[in-house]
């Protein structure tokens, strides 16, 4: 199941549960016969917050509104606002269906890059660590390129890891330690691409693949 299918299924599941809860509570569009129970309210609100944060982003209007309800003095423990959470979740799903959620592109990008890193891990496990280093280096470069796009940094006509790395560090997307680590991994990739196989070992590539996976997950999701 693709990430789009999983997201769609989660939205539908929560919306179906929410609708059933409100129907059982007698919601008629203006009032309830009885309020939804508090435990169900908190669970629904928490699951909705988690989904909307991951799909829409923590700065989205959808997430900010859900967070306001979850943290408000009058709303956090009052299940009357179940209907409000449901409405925000429904709005988020509508925007998702209309392809208006740009943070979703980052999630999908992370999943696609993860597939390539799975291939790199498989290559290393079979002893083909040189092509694995080239593949992991390509994933790293693509991740840096996507980060530049996300932060509105101008991309050079021909992108290279060193230039992208320097641009991102310059505007504090990550710190100097991360920048140095990326520089070291770029060296491994260059050595693999240019036949300098004696400059790195299988263990170096194993570490490289693991680090790139964590980095792409942390910064693209």
trRosetta pair geometry for C-beta under 8 A, 3 or more apart (Angstrom, degrees):
i j d omega theta_ij theta_ji phi_ij phi_ji
1 5 4.6 -123 -171 91 89 129
1 6 5.5 110 129 -59 117 86
1 9 7.6 -20 -174 -5 144 143
2 5 4.7 98 54 7 76 102
2 6 7.1 -140 97 -5 41 87
2 111 7.8 104 -165 140 72 156
3 6 5.6 -53 -146 37 35 111
3 7 6.3 35 155 -19 67 105
3 107 5.9 -174 163 137 147 106
3 108 5.7 -167 68 -98 138 67
3 111 4.8 -140 -34 -46 136 162
4 7 5.9 -56 -147 37 29 109
4 8 6.2 29 156 -18 64 109
4 108 7.2 22 -51 -94 91 116
5 8 5.7 -54 -145 38 30 112
5 9 6.2 30 156 -19 64 108
6 9 5.8 -56 -147 37 29 111
6 10 6.4 28 155 -19 64 106
7 10 5.8 -56 -148 35 30 109
7 11 6.4 32 155 -18 65 105
7 51 7.7 134 -145 -161 77 100
7 55 5.8 118 -146 -99 128 127
7 96 6.9 -145 141 -166 123 142
7 104 7.4 46 -121 -131 176 115
7 107 7.9 93 -62 113 137 155
8 11 5.8 -54 -150 35 30 112
8 12 6.3 26 155 -16 64 109
8 96 7.6 -179 -90 133 69 130
9 12 5.8 -58 -147 39 30 110
9 13 6.2 33 155 -23 66 107
10 13 5.7 -52 -144 35 30 112
10 14 6.4 25 159 -13 65 107
10 51 5.6 -173 133 -118 128 131
11 14 6.2 -64 -151 40 26 105
11 15 6.1 20 158 -15 66 113
11 51 6.9 159 -79 166 67 145
11 89 7.4 171 -146 173 79 96
11 92 7.6 -146 -123 101 117 96
11 93 4.4 134 -173 -107 134 113
11 96 6.6 -151 -72 59 160 156
12 15 5.8 -59 -142 41 28 108
12 16 6.1 29 159 -20 65 108
12 93 8.0 123 -63 -139 53 142
13 16 6.0 -57 -148 36 25 110
13 17 6.4 23 155 -16 62 108
14 17 5.7 -56 -147 39 31 111
14 18 6.1 32 155 -20 66 108
14 44 7.0 129 -158 -149 94 80
14 47 5.9 -168 -107 117 123 120
14 48 6.1 143 -179 -83 147 80
14 51 6.7 -128 -18 5 157 160
14 89 6.1 -109 120 -177 125 148
15 18 5.6 -52 -142 38 31 113
15 19 6.2 33 157 -20 64 105
15 86 7.4 108 -130 -154 64 85
15 89 6.3 -169 -82 123 83 118
15 90 6.3 102 -120 -89 117 78
15 93 6.4 -19 -56 -28 139 163
16 19 5.9 -53 -146 36 28 110
16 20 6.4 29 155 -18 63 107
17 20 5.8 -57 -149 37 29 111
17 21 6.3 30 154 -21 65 107
17 44 6.8 -163 114 -108 117 107
18 21 5.8 -54 -148 34 30 111
18 22 6.4 23 158 -13 65 107
18 44 6.0 117 -90 -155 90 135
18 82 7.3 178 -149 168 90 96
18 85 7.5 -141 -127 101 132 94
18 86 4.2 158 169 -111 137 108
18 89 6.7 154 -27 63 165 145
19 22 6.0 -59 -149 39 30 106
19 23 6.3 30 154 -20 65 108
19 86 7.4 132 -64 -154 55 135
20 23 5.7 -56 -147 37 30 111
20 24 6.4 29 155 -18 65 106
21 24 5.9 -57 -150 36 29 109
21 25 6.3 20 153 -12 64 111
21 36 5.2 36 164 -117 113 128
21 40 6.0 174 -129 152 138 138
21 44 7.0 -91 12 -64 164 152
21 82 6.7 -107 117 171 128 144
22 25 5.5 -60 -145 43 34 109
22 27 4.0 -37 178 22 95 140
22 32 7.7 -110 -152 -103 70 101
22 36 7.1 -50 -84 -59 53 120
22 82 6.7 -177 -81 116 91 119
22 83 6.3 94 -113 -91 130 84
22 86 6.6 -32 -41 -36 137 169
23 26 7.7 49 179 -67 31 22
23 27 6.8 -71 -74 41 30 90
24 36 7.9 84 77 -105 100 81
25 32 4.6 -33 147 -148 105 117
25 33 6.4 -179 163 47 49 80
25 34 5.6 -118 -150 75 75 66
25 35 6.5 -4 -154 -172 130 14
25 36 5.0 -70 -66 -64 147 69
25 82 7.7 98 19 67 165 149
26 32 5.4 103 73 -169 86 57
26 33 2.8 47 45 -1 161 106
26 34 6.5 82 23 18 118 64
27 31 7.4 -157 -132 107 55 24
27 32 5.2 -25 -80 -94 69 74
27 83 6.2 159 -138 -86 146 120
28 31 6.5 -3 41 55 97 62
32 35 5.5 116 82 -83 157 43
32 36 7.5 -120 -125 -24 154 66
32 80 7.3 -139 4 -121 128 70
35 79 4.6 116 164 84 112 108
35 80 5.7 -62 -120 -69 117 62
35 82 7.6 142 -170 1 79 123
36 40 5.4 -105 166 84 108 120
36 41 5.3 133 101 -64 114 94
36 79 4.6 -135 70 167 81 126
36 82 4.6 51 28 -40 140 164
37 40 4.8 82 67 14 88 106
37 41 6.9 -153 96 -11 43 91
37 79 6.8 -178 110 -100 10 170
38 41 5.4 -57 -148 35 32 117
38 42 6.4 27 159 -16 68 104
38 77 7.0 2 -138 -164 120 69
38 79 5.5 -125 -92 -48 52 122
39 42 6.1 -56 -149 37 29 105
39 43 6.3 27 154 -16 64 109
40 43 5.8 -56 -145 39 31 111
40 44 6.0 29 159 -18 67 109
40 79 7.6 59 72 -135 85 133
40 82 7.8 18 110 -113 95 135
41 44 6.0 -59 -145 39 25 107
41 45 6.1 22 158 -17 63 113
41 79 3.8 -128 -63 -116 152 95
41 81 7.7 87 -161 69 124 74
41 82 5.1 -99 -116 -81 94 101
41 85 7.8 138 -161 17 75 148
42 45 5.7 -57 -143 40 29 112
42 46 6.1 28 159 -20 65 109
43 46 5.9 -58 -147 36 27 109
43 47 6.3 21 159 -13 64 108
44 47 6.1 -58 -146 40 27 106
44 48 6.1 27 156 -19 64 112
44 82 6.6 50 75 -141 145 93
44 85 6.3 118 121 113 104 144
44 86 7.8 -15 158 -69 134 81
45 48 5.7 -58 -146 39 27 112
45 49 6.3 32 154 -23 64 106
45 66 7.0 164 -162 -168 80 97
45 69 6.9 -132 -140 108 124 115
45 70 5.7 153 160 -93 126 96
45 82 7.8 -106 -56 -113 97 61
45 85 5.0 -96 -101 -117 80 156
46 49 5.7 -50 -147 33 30 113
46 50 6.5 29 156 -18 63 106
46 70 7.8 106 -80 -121 59 131
47 50 5.8 -54 -149 36 31 111
47 51 6.3 27 156 -15 65 108
48 51 5.9 -58 -146 39 30 107
48 52 6.0 21 161 -13 67 113
48 66 6.0 -150 118 -136 107 142
48 85 5.5 136 55 177 164 106
48 88 7.3 97 162 87 134 104
48 89 4.7 -83 -139 -81 121 121
49 52 6.1 -63 -141 43 24 104
49 53 6.0 26 160 -23 63 110
49 63 7.1 86 -150 -143 66 77
49 66 5.1 -178 -94 136 77 131
49 67 6.7 102 -131 -75 114 68
49 70 6.2 19 -74 -50 141 152
50 53 6.0 -55 -146 33 24 111
50 54 6.5 16 160 -12 61 110
51 54 6.1 -65 -152 39 28 105
51 55 6.0 2 163 0 67 117
51 89 7.7 51 77 -132 127 102
51 92 7.9 129 113 117 100 148
52 55 6.1 -65 -133 49 28 97
52 56 5.0 -15 -176 21 71 121
52 60 7.2 -131 166 74 95 132
52 62 5.0 -133 -165 127 127 114
52 63 4.9 175 126 -83 107 76
52 66 5.8 122 58 6 153 154
52 88 7.4 -5 -94 136 160 105
52 89 6.8 -114 -60 -108 120 68
52 92 5.0 -86 -116 -120 103 167
53 56 7.1 -52 -100 54 12 82
53 57 7.2 -15 -165 170 45 8
53 58 5.4 25 -146 -81 92 74
53 63 5.1 96 -88 -123 63 130
54 107 6.8 76 163 -91 86 136
54 221 7.4 -19 -145 -178 85 95
55 92 7.0 103 88 170 124 117
55 96 6.3 -11 162 -97 135 123
55 101 5.9 -1 154 166 84 156
55 103 6.7 121 153 89 29 109
55 104 5.6 14 -163 -83 72 93
55 107 7.0 -37 -111 -16 52 155
56 60 3.8 -77 147 26 108 169
56 62 4.8 -25 143 56 176 127
56 63 5.5 -174 85 -32 118 102
56 92 5.6 -84 -52 -141 137 112
56 95 7.4 61 -107 87 110 134
56 96 7.9 -89 -71 -68 87 95
56 101 5.3 -90 -106 -136 61 117
56 103 5.9 84 164 41 17 130
56 104 7.8 -1 -80 -44 36 88
57 60 4.7 115 66 -30 84 101
57 63 6.6 -127 92 -1 44 143
57 101 7.7 173 -4 -167 95 90
57 102 7.7 -9 -22 72 138 77
57 103 3.6 176 -51 -56 104 152
58 63 5.5 -122 -135 125 34 158
59 63 7.3 42 34 60 13 126
59 64 7.3 14 -165 -49 31 111
60 63 4.7 89 61 10 90 99
60 64 6.8 -159 91 -6 45 88
60 92 7.8 85 131 -114 143 104
60 101 7.7 -5 -106 -132 148 90
60 103 7.1 -95 -48 -2 122 135
61 64 5.8 -59 -142 41 30 111
61 65 6.2 30 160 -21 66 108
62 65 6.2 -61 -153 34 24 108
62 66 6.6 19 154 -12 62 109
62 88 5.6 138 -152 178 74 95
62 89 7.9 102 -168 -90 114 32
62 91 6.2 -167 -104 94 105 104
62 92 4.2 94 -149 -81 155 105
62 95 7.4 -135 -47 31 137 142
63 66 5.8 -58 -149 40 33 109
63 67 6.0 33 154 -20 68 110
64 67 5.6 -56 -144 39 29 113
64 68 6.3 36 153 -25 64 103
65 68 5.6 -48 -148 30 32 114
65 69 6.7 31 153 -16 62 102
65 88 5.0 -167 98 -115 124 137
66 69 5.8 -55 -153 36 34 110
66 70 6.2 31 151 -19 67 109
66 85 6.3 74 -125 -128 89 80
66 88 5.3 -177 -64 114 88 154
66 89 7.7 75 -87 -59 127 76
67 70 5.5 -54 -143 38 33 112
67 71 6.1 7 164 -1 67 114
68 71 6.5 -71 -140 48 23 93
68 72 5.9 39 161 -47 64 108
68 75 7.5 38 130 61 68 152
69 72 6.0 -43 -136 11 25 117
69 75 4.6 -105 -154 144 61 139
69 76 7.3 144 149 -81 51 53
69 81 5.4 -180 -157 156 116 139
69 84 5.7 176 -105 106 144 126
69 85 6.0 -160 107 -72 160 86
69 88 7.7 -151 -4 -5 141 149
70 75 7.6 -44 -33 110 13 105
70 76 5.8 52 174 -114 34 87
71 76 6.0 23 -127 -77 9 122
72 75 3.7 42 71 32 123 107
72 76 5.6 176 62 -32 55 83
73 76 7.0 -22 -107 13 13 107
74 78 6.3 -16 160 1 57 143
75 78 5.7 -82 -132 46 30 107
75 81 4.7 47 -153 -35 93 166
75 84 7.6 -54 -149 59 126 149
78 81 5.6 76 93 -1 90 103
79 82 5.2 16 -179 -36 73 108
80 83 7.4 -41 162 17 52 102
81 84 4.5 -37 -165 30 78 120
81 85 6.4 82 137 -21 81 91
82 85 5.8 -56 -156 36 34 110
82 86 6.3 35 148 -20 67 107
83 86 5.5 -53 -148 37 33 115
83 87 6.4 36 152 -22 65 104
84 87 5.6 -50 -148 33 32 113
84 88 6.6 30 154 -16 64 103
85 88 5.9 -56 -150 37 32 108
85 89 6.3 31 153 -18 66 108
86 89 5.7 -57 -148 38 30 111
86 90 6.2 32 153 -21 65 107
87 90 5.6 -53 -147 35 30 113
87 91 6.5 32 154 -19 64 104
88 91 5.6 -53 -150 35 33 112
88 92 6.4 35 151 -20 65 104
89 92 5.6 -52 -149 35 33 113
89 93 6.4 33 152 -19 65 104
90 93 5.7 -53 -148 36 32 111
90 94 6.5 36 152 -22 64 103
91 94 5.6 -51 -149 33 33 114
91 95 6.6 29 154 -14 64 104
92 95 5.9 -57 -151 39 32 108
92 96 6.3 38 149 -23 65 106
92 101 7.7 55 -167 -82 77 132
93 96 5.3 -50 -147 34 34 117
93 97 6.4 35 154 -19 66 103
94 97 5.8 -54 -150 35 30 110
94 98 6.4 18 154 -8 64 111
95 98 5.7 -62 -144 46 33 105
95 100 4.2 -85 -167 65 87 116
95 101 5.6 103 127 -51 103 91
96 99 7.8 32 176 -72 31 29
96 100 7.6 -85 -62 46 20 75
96 101 5.3 -4 -97 -5 63 136
96 104 6.9 119 -131 -63 85 151
101 104 4.3 71 104 -12 106 115
102 105 5.7 -32 -170 13 53 115
102 106 7.8 55 140 -14 64 93
103 106 5.5 -44 -166 28 52 115
103 107 6.9 55 140 -19 71 98
104 107 5.4 -50 -154 33 43 114
104 108 6.4 39 151 -16 71 103
105 108 5.8 -55 -148 39 33 109
105 109 6.2 38 151 -23 65 106
106 109 5.5 -51 -145 36 32 114
106 110 6.3 34 155 -21 64 103
106 146 7.4 136 -118 161 76 125
106 150 6.8 52 -88 -96 120 132
106 220 4.8 -172 -175 179 93 75
106 221 6.6 170 132 -94 106 29
107 110 5.8 -55 -152 33 30 111
107 111 6.6 28 151 -19 64 104
107 220 7.7 159 -79 138 27 92
107 221 6.2 67 -102 -121 68 75
108 111 5.6 -53 -150 34 35 112
108 112 6.4 34 153 -18 67 104
109 112 5.8 -55 -148 36 31 109
109 113 6.3 28 155 -15 66 108
109 146 5.5 139 173 -135 156 159
109 220 5.6 -118 90 -170 109 137
110 113 5.8 -56 -145 41 30 109
110 114 6.2 38 152 -27 63 106
110 216 5.8 156 -130 146 80 96
110 217 6.0 96 -160 -105 126 51
110 220 4.2 167 -72 101 103 126
110 221 5.2 12 -49 -61 171 88
111 114 5.4 -52 -151 31 31 118
111 115 6.9 39 150 -25 62 97
112 115 5.7 -47 -159 24 35 114
112 116 7.1 31 147 -13 63 100
113 116 5.7 -53 -157 35 41 111
113 117 6.4 38 147 -17 69 105
113 139 5.1 116 -159 -153 96 103
113 142 6.5 -171 -101 92 113 123
113 143 6.2 74 -132 -71 160 96
113 216 5.1 -124 113 180 146 156
113 220 7.4 109 28 23 142 167
114 117 5.5 -55 -147 39 36 111
114 118 6.5 46 150 -25 66 98
114 213 6.8 74 -118 -136 76 92
114 216 7.3 -168 -64 100 71 133
114 217 7.6 64 -80 -73 110 94
115 118 5.5 -47 -153 27 33 116
115 119 6.9 35 147 -18 62 100
116 119 5.5 -50 -157 32 38 114
116 120 6.6 40 145 -20 66 101
116 135 6.1 -158 172 173 98 104
116 138 7.4 -100 168 88 147 106
116 139 5.0 176 98 -81 129 117
117 120 5.2 -45 -146 34 41 115
117 121 6.4 46 152 -20 66 99
117 135 8.0 165 -96 130 40 105
117 136 6.6 67 -116 -109 78 81
117 139 5.8 81 -63 -123 88 175
117 209 5.8 140 -160 -165 92 90
117 212 6.4 -168 -107 97 124 109
117 213 5.0 139 168 -84 161 96
117 216 7.6 -164 -38 35 142 145
118 121 5.7 -51 -150 34 32 112
118 122 6.5 34 151 -20 63 106
119 122 5.6 -55 -150 36 32 113
119 123 6.5 36 151 -22 65 103
119 135 6.3 -106 98 171 106 156
120 123 5.6 -51 -150 33 33 113
120 124 6.5 33 152 -18 65 103
120 132 4.4 110 -162 -154 77 83
120 135 4.5 -165 -86 93 101 122
120 136 4.7 102 -148 -58 161 89
120 139 7.3 -92 -25 -6 143 138
120 205 7.9 -138 173 169 105 103
120 209 4.9 -175 116 -115 123 122
121 124 5.7 -53 -150 35 33 111
121 125 6.3 33 153 -20 66 107
121 132 7.5 114 -58 -144 17 127
121 209 5.5 153 -74 156 75 152
122 125 5.7 -54 -147 35 31 112
122 126 6.6 19 157 -9 63 109
123 126 6.0 -69 -152 44 29 103
123 128 4.2 -79 -175 81 87 105
123 129 7.0 146 126 -88 92 31
123 131 5.6 -110 -170 84 150 99
123 132 3.9 -178 90 -70 121 100
123 135 6.9 118 17 23 152 143
124 127 7.7 71 -177 -53 31 10
124 128 7.1 -96 -73 68 26 58
124 129 5.0 55 -119 -100 75 80
124 132 4.6 83 -55 -118 83 176
124 202 6.6 130 -157 -165 92 89
124 205 5.6 -172 -105 112 119 115
124 206 5.6 142 177 -83 152 75
124 209 6.5 -117 -19 -11 147 151
127 202 7.6 -50 -138 -111 51 135
128 131 5.2 -14 156 38 107 106
128 132 6.1 126 108 -26 75 98
129 132 5.0 -58 -145 41 40 121
129 133 6.3 49 155 -29 70 97
129 201 7.8 1 117 152 158 38
129 202 4.4 -157 -47 -118 163 72
129 205 4.3 157 -171 43 104 156
129 206 7.6 -51 -125 -40 120 74
130 133 5.9 -49 -154 26 30 111
130 134 7.1 27 150 -13 61 102
130 192 5.2 163 -164 -145 70 98
130 197 5.9 -36 -99 -114 125 108
130 205 7.9 -107 -71 -75 24 154
131 134 5.4 -51 -151 36 43 113
131 135 6.2 42 152 -20 71 105
131 192 7.6 161 -82 176 20 125
132 135 5.7 -55 -146 39 32 111
132 136 6.1 30 156 -17 67 107
132 205 5.2 90 96 170 113 134
132 209 6.6 -40 166 -64 111 127
133 136 5.9 -53 -141 39 29 108
133 137 6.2 33 155 -21 62 109
133 188 5.3 -117 -159 147 122 100
133 189 5.9 -167 155 -98 87 51
133 191 7.7 -40 139 74 150 87
133 192 3.8 175 92 -59 123 156
133 200 6.8 107 -105 96 156 150
133 204 7.8 21 -100 105 122 97
133 205 4.7 -90 -71 -112 91 112
133 208 6.4 49 -122 75 76 159
134 137 5.7 -57 -150 36 28 114
134 138 6.6 31 152 -22 63 103
134 189 6.3 109 -111 -150 41 77
134 192 4.8 -142 -55 119 80 128
134 193 5.6 117 -110 -73 105 79
135 138 5.7 -51 -152 31 33 112
135 139 6.7 33 150 -18 64 102
136 139 5.6 -50 -151 34 36 113
136 140 6.4 40 150 -21 66 103
136 185 7.6 -97 125 -174 110 115
136 189 7.2 -135 83 -87 78 102
136 205 7.0 157 17 -161 146 81
136 208 5.1 109 121 128 154 108
136 209 4.9 -108 -99 -90 139 69
136 212 5.2 166 -171 16 97 158
137 140 5.5 -50 -147 34 34 114
137 141 6.4 35 154 -18 65 103
137 161 7.2 -76 -170 -54 90 144
137 185 6.9 178 -102 150 79 90
137 186 6.9 107 -141 -120 107 46
137 188 7.0 -162 -72 90 116 84
137 189 2.7 106 -105 -114 151 134
137 190 7.8 168 -143 -33 157 50
137 192 7.0 -178 -8 49 140 129
137 193 7.5 -96 73 -38 157 113
137 208 7.8 -21 -60 169 72 135
138 141 5.7 -52 -148 36 32 111
138 142 6.3 31 153 -17 65 107
138 189 7.7 160 -33 -145 53 132
139 142 5.8 -57 -148 39 30 110
139 143 6.3 35 152 -23 65 105
139 212 5.6 94 96 159 116 137
139 216 6.8 -58 157 -58 105 149
140 143 5.7 -53 -149 33 30 113
140 144 6.5 29 154 -17 64 105
140 161 6.4 25 115 -115 108 124
140 182 6.9 166 -180 -142 126 90
140 185 6.0 179 -106 122 171 133
140 186 7.5 -139 109 -76 141 71
140 189 7.2 -131 45 -51 130 147
140 212 5.0 -91 -73 -124 94 119
140 215 7.4 33 -122 81 86 140
140 216 7.8 -120 -102 -58 50 106
141 144 5.8 -55 -151 36 32 110
141 145 6.4 34 151 -21 65 105
141 159 6.7 134 -180 122 106 112
141 160 7.5 -62 -130 -158 120 28
141 161 5.0 -89 -94 -74 88 87
141 164 6.9 124 -148 29 66 152
141 189 8.0 163 -35 164 109 171
142 145 5.5 -51 -147 35 34 114
142 146 6.4 34 154 -18 65 104
143 146 5.8 -56 -150 37 31 109
143 147 6.4 34 151 -21 64 105
143 212 7.2 175 1 -167 150 89
143 215 6.6 98 137 115 159 102
143 216 4.5 -107 -109 -103 139 94
143 219 6.9 91 174 76 111 121
143 220 6.5 -100 -142 -47 92 124
144 147 5.5 -51 -148 34 33 115
144 148 6.6 38 152 -21 64 101
144 159 7.8 169 96 173 106 126
144 161 6.3 118 24 -132 159 64
144 164 3.9 98 142 135 127 136
144 165 6.2 -52 -133 -65 147 62
144 168 6.4 -116 -152 -23 91 145
144 182 7.5 102 -78 -157 130 143
145 148 5.8 -52 -154 31 32 113
145 149 6.7 31 149 -17 64 104
145 155 6.5 46 -147 -119 86 130
145 159 5.5 41 -93 176 111 170
145 164 6.2 -69 -69 -118 56 147
146 149 5.5 -52 -150 36 36 113
146 150 6.3 40 151 -23 67 104
146 220 6.4 25 109 -108 136 113
147 150 5.5 -51 -146 34 33 114
147 151 6.3 6 162 3 66 110
147 153 8.0 9 117 29 70 127
147 164 7.8 106 62 174 105 110
147 168 5.8 29 116 -111 129 135
147 173 6.2 106 168 172 124 156
147 219 5.8 -12 -96 149 121 128
147 220 7.4 -97 -72 -78 82 78
148 151 6.4 -73 -145 51 26 92
148 153 4.0 -89 -158 68 81 112
148 154 7.8 -66 171 65 116 18
148 155 5.6 115 116 -79 140 88
148 164 5.9 -98 -43 -143 131 94
148 167 6.3 36 -109 101 114 133
148 168 6.5 -98 -75 -71 79 96
149 152 7.7 32 -174 -74 30 30
149 153 7.6 -77 -52 48 23 74
149 155 7.1 -6 -68 -45 80 123
151 168 7.5 112 46 -122 147 80
151 171 6.7 160 150 98 140 143
151 173 6.1 -103 -42 -89 165 124
153 167 5.3 126 177 152 143 126
153 168 7.1 -121 -3 -80 169 64
153 171 6.9 -154 -84 12 122 148
155 159 5.9 -37 -170 -77 102 114
155 164 7.9 5 -128 -98 81 97
156 159 5.8 144 62 -86 90 56
156 160 7.8 -24 65 14 136 77
156 163 5.8 -20 4 138 141 153
159 163 6.7 -140 -152 71 56 119
159 164 5.8 40 -167 -52 104 117
160 163 4.9 83 61 12 86 103
160 164 6.9 -167 85 -4 40 92
161 164 5.9 -65 -145 44 29 108
161 165 5.7 32 160 -24 68 113
161 182 6.7 -158 174 162 110 101
161 185 7.9 -125 -179 92 154 88
161 186 4.1 -171 97 -108 144 122
161 189 7.1 105 -15 56 154 145
162 165 5.8 -56 -143 37 24 114
162 166 6.3 24 158 -19 61 108
162 183 7.0 61 -110 -116 79 81
162 186 6.1 139 -59 161 76 167
163 166 5.9 -56 -149 35 28 111
163 167 6.4 26 155 -18 64 108
164 167 5.8 -57 -149 36 30 110
164 168 6.3 24 157 -15 66 110
165 168 6.1 -60 -147 38 26 107
165 169 6.2 20 159 -13 64 112
165 179 5.8 124 170 -145 102 78
165 182 4.7 -180 -120 110 130 137
165 183 6.4 162 136 -65 163 73
165 186 7.2 -96 -24 -40 148 141
166 169 6.0 -60 -144 41 26 107
166 170 6.2 35 156 -30 63 109
166 179 7.6 81 -92 -151 42 121
167 170 5.7 -54 -150 27 27 117
167 171 7.1 1 161 2 61 104
168 171 6.7 -72 -155 45 29 91
168 173 4.3 -62 -176 42 88 133
168 174 6.5 21 137 23 109 91
168 179 7.8 179 84 -96 93 94
169 172 7.4 36 -174 -80 38 29
169 173 7.0 -82 -76 43 29 84
169 174 6.4 -53 -98 70 70 75
169 175 7.6 37 -138 164 91 12
169 176 6.7 84 -160 -95 126 50
169 178 7.5 -177 -96 82 102 93
169 179 4.1 33 -89 -87 146 133
172 175 7.6 17 -146 -85 70 53
173 219 7.5 60 161 -143 108 126
174 178 3.9 -57 147 71 129 151
174 179 6.7 164 96 -47 100 75
174 219 7.3 -53 -58 -92 121 132
175 178 5.5 102 58 12 64 99
175 179 7.1 -116 113 -5 38 94
176 179 5.2 -52 -146 36 37 117
176 180 6.3 39 155 -21 69 101
177 180 5.9 -52 -150 34 31 109
177 181 6.5 32 152 -19 63 106
178 181 5.6 -54 -149 35 34 113
178 182 6.4 34 153 -19 66 104
178 215 7.6 136 -153 -121 111 115
179 182 5.9 -56 -152 35 30 110
179 183 6.5 34 150 -21 64 104
180 183 5.5 -51 -150 33 35 115
180 184 6.5 36 152 -19 65 103
181 184 5.7 -53 -153 34 33 112
181 185 6.5 29 151 -16 66 106
181 211 6.8 -134 166 178 126 145
182 185 5.7 -55 -146 39 34 109
182 186 6.3 41 151 -25 66 103
182 215 7.9 127 -83 -142 98 163
183 186 5.6 -51 -150 31 31 115
183 187 6.9 37 149 -23 61 100
184 187 5.7 -49 -158 27 35 115
184 188 7.1 36 146 -18 63 99
185 188 5.5 -46 -154 31 42 113
185 189 6.5 42 148 -18 67 103
185 208 5.3 136 -131 -134 102 100
185 211 6.9 -143 -79 87 139 133
185 212 7.0 146 -166 -65 156 101
186 189 5.6 -53 -150 38 35 113
186 190 6.2 36 152 -19 67 106
187 190 5.7 -54 -145 38 31 111
187 191 6.2 32 155 -20 65 106
187 199 7.7 -113 151 145 98 132
188 191 5.8 -55 -148 36 29 111
188 192 6.4 29 154 -19 64 106
188 199 7.7 -168 -116 112 54 103
188 200 5.0 84 -131 -90 91 159
188 204 5.9 -167 -116 143 135 121
188 205 6.9 172 173 -86 136 69
188 208 5.7 -124 87 -86 159 148
189 192 5.8 -57 -150 36 30 111
189 193 6.3 25 155 -17 66 109
190 193 5.7 -57 -144 39 31 109
190 194 6.0 2 165 3 67 116
190 196 7.9 8 118 36 73 122
191 194 6.3 -72 -138 51 24 93
191 196 4.1 -85 -153 74 83 105
191 197 7.3 147 151 -79 97 26
191 199 4.2 -115 -146 70 149 134
191 200 5.7 132 88 -6 144 114
192 196 7.8 -72 -48 55 23 70
192 197 7.3 65 -113 -96 54 68
192 200 7.2 -46 -58 47 88 136
196 199 4.5 24 135 -3 105 125
197 200 7.4 -86 -164 50 41 76
200 204 4.4 -110 -168 70 98 152
200 205 6.8 99 143 -46 123 85
201 204 4.9 111 55 -2 67 100
201 205 7.6 -134 102 -1 43 85
202 205 5.8 -60 -157 36 37 108
202 206 6.4 41 147 -23 69 104
203 206 5.4 -48 -147 32 37 116
203 207 6.5 36 154 -16 66 103
204 207 5.9 -57 -154 38 30 109
204 208 6.2 36 147 -26 64 108
205 208 5.1 -49 -144 33 36 120
205 209 6.4 38 157 -21 67 100
206 209 6.1 -53 -151 32 28 108
206 210 6.6 24 153 -13 61 109
207 210 5.8 -60 -150 40 32 111
207 211 6.1 28 156 -19 68 110
208 211 5.9 -59 -145 38 26 108
208 212 6.2 23 159 -17 64 109
209 212 6.0 -56 -145 38 27 108
209 213 6.4 31 155 -23 62 106
210 213 5.8 -56 -153 32 29 113
210 214 6.6 24 154 -14 64 105
211 214 5.9 -56 -152 37 33 108
211 215 6.1 32 153 -20 68 110
212 215 5.6 -55 -142 39 31 113
212 216 6.1 28 161 -16 67 107
213 216 6.3 -58 -145 38 24 104
213 217 6.3 23 157 -16 61 113
214 217 5.8 -62 -149 40 27 111
214 218 6.0 25 158 -20 67 111
215 218 5.9 -57 -143 37 26 109
215 219 6.1 -6 170 6 64 116
216 219 6.6 -71 -135 50 23 91
216 220 5.4 -6 178 6 66 125
217 220 6.8 -61 -115 47 14 91
217 221 5.5 -8 -172 1 56 125
218 221 7.2 -48 -109 39 6 95
